[in-house]
Amino acid sequence: MKDKLFMLRPGFFQGSEGPFYCGDSVAVEGLLGFFPQLRSEIEVEYIDAPRPRAAIVEMIGQENQSAPVLVLAEGRKPVDEGVQVHLYGNTRFIDSPEHIRRYLSSQYGVARPA
């Protein structure tokens, strides 16, 4: 299994208002745009905004369905010790956009933020 990144699909509505995009997902999407080779290293899944977000809930529980979120492949640990990782059962995940970007940069050898 590869690391799996969940991001909100852009153009969602909240009630009758919208369309919207998730600013946190845009920041991570920007890194993927700068370094498209990351898309072959990880699995990226775009999900709809309304909760419950079944794909995330299935992996890391009802209480952890914020997006973006990166679910680490079994046995994966960050090489950057400053990356904050959470645990749900035996599944490790990163839910901070900043820490997701740091993980992807350090883990997959692309440039890191200044």
Residue pairs with C-beta under 8 A, 6 or more apart in sequence:
1 73
1 74
2 41
2 42
2 43
2 73
3 41
3 42
3 43
3 70
3 71
3 72
3 73
3 76
3 107
4 42
4 43
4 44
4 45
4 59
4 70
4 71
4 73
5 28
5 42
5 43
5 44
5 45
5 68
5 69
5 70
5 71
5 100
6 45
6 46
6 47
6 53
6 55
6 56
6 67
6 68
6 69
6 70
6 71
7 22
7 25
7 28
7 29
7 44
7 45
7 46
7 47
7 67
7 68
8 21
8 22
8 25
8 46
8 47
8 48
8 49
8 67
8 68
9 46
9 47
9 48
9 49
10 19
10 20
10 21
10 22
10 25
11 18
11 19
11 20
11 21
12 18
12 19
12 20
12 21
12 48
12 49
12 50
13 19
13 20
14 20
14 49
20 49
22 49
22 67
22 68
24 67
24 68
24 97
25 67
25 68
25 97
27 97
27 98
27 101
28 68
28 97
28 100
28 101
28 104
31 38
31 101
31 104
31 105
31 110
32 38
32 39
32 44
34 110
34 111
35 108
35 110
35 111
37 108
37 110
38 104
38 108
38 110
41 108
42 70
42 104
42 108
45 55
47 53
47 55
47 56
47 67
51 65
52 62
52 65
53 65
53 67
56 64
56 65
56 67
56 69
57 65
59 71
59 88
59 91
59 93
60 69
60 71
60 86
60 88
60 91
60 93
61 88
64 86
64 88
64 93
64 95
66 95
68 95
68 97
68 100
69 93
69 94
69 95
69 100
70 93
70 94
70 95
70 100
70 103
70 104
71 91
71 92
71 93
72 85
72 91
72 92
72 93
72 94
74 90
76 92
76 107
77 85
77 92
78 85
78 94
78 102
78 103
78 106
78 107
79 106
79 107
80 102
80 103
80 105
80 106
80 107
82 102
83 94
83 99
83 102
83 103
83 106
84 94
84 96
84 99
85 92
85 93
85 94
86 92
86 93
86 94
86 95
87 93
94 100
94 103
101 113
102 112
102 113
104 110
105 111
105 112
105 113
106 112
